[in-house]
Amino acid sequence: MHKTVILLVGPTAVGKTALALQIAEQYGTGIISADSKQCYSELNIGVAKPTPLELARVPHYFINTHTITEDVDAAQFEQYALEKVAELFQINDVVVMAGGTGLYVQSFCEGLDVLPAIAPAVRKKIREAYAVGGISWLSHALQQADPLFAEKGEMQNPQRMMRALEVMESSGQSLLSFQSNQKAKRPFRIIKVGLDLPREKLYARINERVDAMMQMGLLEEVDSLKPFAKYNALQTVGYKELFAHFEGAVSLEVAIEQIKQHTRNYAKRQLTWFRKDEAITWFSPEAPDAIIQWLREELAR
C-alpha cells in the first residue's frame, strides 16, 4: 500500500469528527486536526473540539498544542503536519486528517508561497484595529491600501484580510502578487473526501449544535476568557458574539442568534473554498459505510 493521507473536509457541523474516528479506528491510525482553533488548549466548547472520550479513542494531533497567547498560522501548520505525517508513516501506511480550515488544508497539500516577514508591531496594530472595528474596518482599510486584494481576494475571511494588510504594510506589495501558483510535490498520496448535506439539513445541524454548546456551558467558557478577548485566537465565531453580550452590546438571545447566523455564513464560505478543488470526492456523512468501502477500494489501487 502507498503511504496515504485520507483527508476529510467540509463545512462545520457536517460530521467530520465522527467519520474521522471511524476511519482511524478502521486502519489503526491517528487523526491530525486541520482546524485553526482546536489547537488552542483554552478553547473547547466553542470550537467543537472532540470530547475527552473521543480524544481517548484514537491519537489526535494539532489539538491542545498551543495557547491563545500565541499566533498560529498556516505555515506553522504545514510544517507541523508534514513532520507528524512522516513520523506516523514510520508505523502505519495510512494517516487521517480532518478539518475545515481551507488554507491549512491547502498548505498541507500544496505548500504556501513565501511571504515577506511581518514585524510584530505591524501585526499587533492591525489585529487591535480589527478587534475594535471588525470586518467592516478591514474591508475599508483594504480598499484603500490594497485595491487588488479588495477586488479579487477573500473579502469575507478576516484572517486572510488581516494577512493582506500586514503584507501590504510590510512590503508595499499586494498579497496576491506573491502567489506563484506552483504546487509543492508531496512524497505520499492524498485521498480527498468531502462531506456535505442539503442546506436545510446542514443549517439545522448548525443551529442544534449552537444550542447544545450553550447547554454544555459555552457562556461560562467565554466568561472565563474575557481577559484575553483581544487576542487573535478569540476573534472567532462563538466567542466574539458572547464577548459583545458581556460588554452590554447585545442581549444573550441576540448573541446566540448571531452565533448561529455567523456559523451558517462560515459554512457557506467553507463550501465555496472546497468546491473549487476538483480532486475532492463528495459524499453524504449519512452513508459512512459507503465512504469506508470506497476508501478501501481507493487504497487498494
C-alpha positions in Angstrom: 0.0 0.0 0.0 1.2 3.5 -0.8 1.7 5.9 2.1 -1.6 7.7 2.1 -3.3 10.6 3.9 -7.1 10.3 4.0 -8.2 14.0 4.1 -11.7 14.7 5.3 -13.0 18.2 4.6 -16.4 20.0 4.6 -18.4 22.6 6.4 -18.7 22.9 10.2 -21.1 20.6 11.9 -21.4 18.2 8.9 -19.9 15.2 10.8 -16.2 15.2 10.0 -15.2 14.2 13.6 -17.4 11.1 13.7 -16.3 9.8 10.3 -12.6 10.5 11.0 -12.8 8.5 14.2 -14.5 5.6 12.4 -11.8 5.6 9.6 -8.9 6.0 12.0 -10.1 3.0 14.1 -10.6 1.0 10.9 -6.9 1.5 10.0 -5.4 1.7 13.5 -4.0 5.2 12.9 -4.2 8.7 14.2 -6.0 11.9 13.3 -4.4 15.3 12.5 -6.8 18.2 13.0 -6.8 20.7 10.2 -8.7 23.3 12.3 -7.2 26.7 13.1 -8.8 26.9 16.5 -8.8 23.4 18.0 -5.0 23.7 18.6 -5.6 26.2 21.4 -5.8 24.4 24.8 -8.1 27.1 26.4 -10.8 26.7 23.7 -13.1 23.7 24.0 -16.9 24.0 23.6 -16.9 26.9 21.2 -14.6 25.2 18.7 -16.4 21.9 18.8 -13.2 20.2 19.9 -13.5 16.3 20.2 -14.6 15.2 23.6 -12.2 13.6 26.1 -13.8 10.2 25.2 -13.3 10.8 21.5 -9.7 12.0 22.0 -9.0 8.8 24.0 -10.4 6.5 21.2 -7.5 7.3 18.8 -4.4 9.5 19.0 -5.1 13.1 17.9 -2.6 15.7 16.8 -2.7 19.5 16.5 -5.2 19.6 19.3 -4.3 21.4 22.5 -0.8 22.1 21.2 -0.8 25.9 21.6 -2.1 28.6 24.0 -4.3 31.5 23.0 -1.4 34.0 23.6 0.3 32.5 20.5 -0.4 33.4 16.9 -0.6 30.2 14.8 -0.8 30.3 11.0 -1.0 28.0 8.0 2.8 28.0 7.6 3.2 26.6 11.1 0.5 24.1 10.5 2.1 22.9 7.2 5.5 22.3 9.0 3.8 20.6 12.0 1.6 18.3 9.8 4.3 17.3 7.4 6.6 16.3 10.3 3.8 14.5 12.1 2.8 12.6 8.9 6.4 11.5 8.3 6.6 10.3 11.9 3.3 8.4 11.7 4.2 6.8 8.4 7.0 5.0 10.3 4.4 2.8 11.9 1.4 3.0 9.6 0.6 3.3 5.9 -2.4 5.5 6.5 -3.0 8.7 8.4 -6.3 10.6 8.7 -6.5 14.4 8.5 -9.8 16.1 9.2 -10.8 19.8 9.3 -12.5 22.7 7.7 -9.8 25.4 7.6 -9.3 25.7 3.9 -5.9 27.5 4.0 -4.5 24.9 6.4 -5.6 22.1 4.1 -4.2 23.9 1.1 -0.8 24.5 2.8 -0.5 20.8 3.7 -1.5 19.6 0.2 0.2 22.2 -2.0 2.6 24.3 0.2 2.5 28.0 0.6 4.1 30.9 -1.2 7.0 32.6 0.6 5.7 35.9 2.1 7.7 38.8 3.5 8.5 38.9 7.2 5.9 40.8 9.3 7.1 43.0 12.1 5.3 42.1 15.4 4.3 45.8 15.8 2.6 45.8 12.4 0.7 42.6 13.2 -0.3 43.9 16.7 -1.6 47.2 15.3 -3.7 45.6 12.6 -5.2 43.0 14.9 -6.0 45.5 17.6 -7.8 47.7 15.0 -9.7 44.7 13.7 -10.8 43.8 17.3 -12.3 47.3 17.5 -13.6 47.9 14.0 -14.4 44.3 12.9 -14.7 43.2 9.3 -16.1 46.5 8.1 -12.9 48.2 9.1 -10.9 45.5 7.4 -12.8 45.9 4.2 -12.4 49.7 4.1 -8.7 49.5 5.0 -8.1 47.0 2.2 -10.0 49.1 -0.4 -7.7 51.9 0.5 -4.4 50.0 0.8 -4.7 47.1 -1.5 -7.5 47.5 -4.1 -6.3 44.4 -6.0 -7.0 42.2 -3.0 -10.2 44.1 -2.3 -11.3 43.2 -5.8 -10.1 39.6 -6.1 -9.2 38.4 -2.6 -11.2 36.6 0.1 -13.1 39.6 1.4 -15.2 37.6 3.8 -12.2 35.9 5.5 -10.9 38.1 8.4 -7.7 36.2 8.9 -6.8 36.4 5.2 -7.8 40.1 5.1 -5.5 40.9 8.1 -2.7 39.0 6.4 -3.2 41.0 3.2 -2.9 44.3 5.2 0.2 43.0 7.0 1.9 42.1 3.7 1.0 45.4 2.1 2.2 47.5 5.0 5.4 45.4 5.3 6.4 45.1 1.6 4.3 47.7 -0.3 3.0 44.8 -2.5 -0.3 43.1 -2.7 -0.6 39.7 -1.1 -1.9 38.4 -4.4 1.4 39.4 -6.1 3.2 36.7 -4.0 1.1 33.8 -5.4 3.2 31.7 -7.6 0.6 29.0 -8.5 3.4 26.4 -8.1 2.2 23.5 -6.1 4.6 21.5 -3.9 5.0 17.8 -4.6 4.4 15.6 -1.6 6.1 12.2 -1.2 2.8 10.5 -0.3 -0.7 10.1 -1.7 -3.6 12.2 -0.6 -7.2 11.0 -1.0 -9.6 13.8 -0.5 -13.1 13.2 0.8 -15.7 16.0 1.1 -18.7 15.8 3.3 -21.9 17.8 2.6 -25.6 17.8 3.3 -28.6 19.6 1.8 -28.6 23.2 3.0 -31.6 22.9 5.2 -30.2 19.8 7.0 -26.8 21.4 7.5 -28.2 24.6 8.8 -30.5 22.7 11.2 -27.4 20.8 12.5 -25.6 24.1 13.0 -28.5 25.6 14.9 -28.8 22.5 17.1 -25.0 22.4 17.7 -25.1 26.0 18.9 -28.0 25.3 21.3 -26.1 22.2 22.6 -22.9 24.3 23.1 -24.9 26.8 25.2 -26.3 23.9 27.3 -22.7 22.5 27.7 -21.5 25.8 29.2 -20.2 27.9 26.3 -21.3 31.1 28.1 -19.2 30.2 31.2 -16.3 29.2 28.9 -16.4 32.6 27.2 -16.8 34.4 30.5 -13.6 32.8 31.8 -11.7 34.1 28.8 -12.8 37.8 29.0 -9.3 38.9 30.0 -8.0 37.5 26.7 -10.8 38.8 24.4 -8.4 40.9 22.3 -6.1 38.0 21.4 -6.3 36.8 17.8 -7.3 33.3 18.8 -10.5 34.6 20.2 -11.6 36.7 17.2 -13.8 33.8 16.1 -17.5 32.8 15.9 -19.0 31.8 19.2 -16.6 33.9 21.3 -16.8 37.4 19.8 -20.6 37.4 19.9 -20.7 36.5 23.6 -17.9 39.0 24.4 -20.2 41.6 22.8 -23.0 40.3 25.1 -20.8 40.6 28.2 -20.0 44.2 27.1 -23.7 45.0 27.1 -23.9 45.5 23.3 -26.5 42.8 22.7 -28.8 40.6 24.7 -27.9 36.9 25.2 -30.8 35.9 22.9 -29.4 38.1 20.1 -25.9 36.9 20.6 -27.0 33.3 20.3 -28.8 34.0 17.1 -25.8 35.9 15.8 -23.6 32.8 16.5 -26.0 30.6 14.5 -26.1 33.1 11.6 -22.3 33.7 11.5 -21.7 29.9 11.7 -24.0 29.3 8.8 -22.2 32.1 6.9 -18.9 30.4 7.7 -20.1 27.0 6.5 -21.1 28.6 3.2 -17.6 30.1 2.8 -16.0 26.7 3.6 -18.1 25.0 0.9 -17.2 27.7 -1.6 -13.5 27.1 -0.9 -13.6 23.4 -1.1 -15.9 23.2 -4.1 -13.0 24.7 -6.1 -10.9 21.6 -5.6 -11.8 19.1 -8.3 -9.7 16.4 -6.5 -12.3 16.1 -3.7 -14.9 13.3 -4.0 -18.1 14.3 -2.2 -20.3 12.1 -0.1 -23.1 12.4 2.4 -22.0 11.8 6.0 -25.2 9.9 6.5 -23.7 7.0 4.5 -20.4 6.2 6.3 -20.3 2.6 5.3 -20.3 3.6 1.6 -17.5 6.0 2.2 -15.4 3.4 4.0 -16.0 0.9 1.2 -15.0 3.5 -1.4 -11.8 4.3 0.6 -11.0 0.6 0.8 -11.2 0.3 -3.0 -9.1 3.5 -3.5 -6.4 2.4 -1.1 -6.1 -0.9 -3.0 -5.4 0.8 -6.3 
